[in-house]
């Protein structure tokens, strides 16, 4: 059940037929048996990709969001 919205480039941790998955842009990045493992992996992926993590419950509702977007570096003037 994909609850991630179109145009959203963040990581979504949500249920699947076999457990839990981390999805970005409709692509499954990882699969897990346990939610706790899926959330931990989703957090690592979101940090590495400097994006947002949205954790969904079994019913698709949003349980938690976290932003790991890094602010743009200031321009360096010579």
C-alpha positions as CSV (number, residue, x, y, z in Angstrom):
1,X,0.0,0.0,0.0
2,X,1.8,3.1,-1.2
3,X,0.8,6.2,0.6
4,X,3.6,8.5,-0.7
5,X,2.3,11.3,-2.8
6,X,3.3,12.2,-6.3
7,X,6.1,14.7,-6.5
8,X,7.3,13.9,-2.9
9,X,11.0,13.0,-3.1
10,X,11.3,12.0,0.6
11,X,11.7,8.5,2.1
12,X,8.4,6.8,3.2
13,X,8.4,3.9,5.6
14,X,5.2,2.0,5.1
15,X,3.7,-1.5,5.2
16,X,3.8,-4.0,2.4
17,X,2.5,-7.5,1.8
18,X,5.6,-8.9,3.3
19,X,6.4,-6.5,6.2
20,X,7.8,-3.0,5.9
21,X,9.4,-1.0,3.1
22,X,11.3,2.2,2.5
23,X,10.1,3.9,-0.7
24,X,11.3,7.0,-2.5
25,X,9.6,8.2,-5.7
26,X,7.7,4.9,-6.0
27,X,11.0,2.8,-5.9
28,X,11.4,0.4,-3.0
29,X,14.8,1.1,-1.5
30,X,14.7,-1.6,1.3
31,X,12.5,-4.3,2.7
32,X,12.2,-5.4,6.3
33,X,10.3,-7.9,8.5
34,X,10.1,-5.5,11.5
35,X,9.0,-1.9,11.6
36,X,11.8,-0.8,14.0
37,X,14.4,-2.0,11.5
38,X,12.6,-0.3,8.6
39,X,12.4,3.0,10.4
40,X,16.1,2.9,11.4
41,X,17.1,2.1,7.8
42,X,14.8,4.8,6.5
43,X,16.4,7.3,8.9
44,X,19.9,6.4,7.7
45,X,18.8,6.7,4.0
46,X,17.1,10.1,4.6
47,X,20.2,11.5,6.4
48,X,22.5,10.2,3.6
49,X,20.2,11.6,0.9
50,X,19.5,14.9,2.8
51,X,15.8,14.5,2.5
52,X,12.7,13.9,4.7
53,X,11.5,10.7,6.4
54,X,7.8,10.0,6.8
55,X,6.8,7.0,8.8
56,X,3.3,5.6,8.2
57,X,1.2,3.3,10.4
58,X,-0.5,0.1,9.2
59,X,-3.6,2.2,8.2
60,X,-1.5,4.6,6.1
61,X,-1.7,7.5,8.5
62,X,1.4,9.6,9.1
63,X,2.9,8.7,12.5
64,X,6.1,10.7,12.4
65,X,8.0,13.0,10.1
66,X,11.6,14.1,10.3
67,X,13.6,16.4,8.0
68,X,17.3,15.8,7.3
69,X,17.5,18.5,4.6
70,X,20.7,20.4,4.9
71,X,20.5,24.2,4.3
72,X,22.4,25.4,1.3
73,X,25.9,26.4,1.9
74,X,26.5,30.2,1.8
75,X,28.3,31.4,-1.3
76,X,32.0,32.0,-0.8
77,X,33.2,35.3,-2.0
78,X,36.9,35.6,-3.1
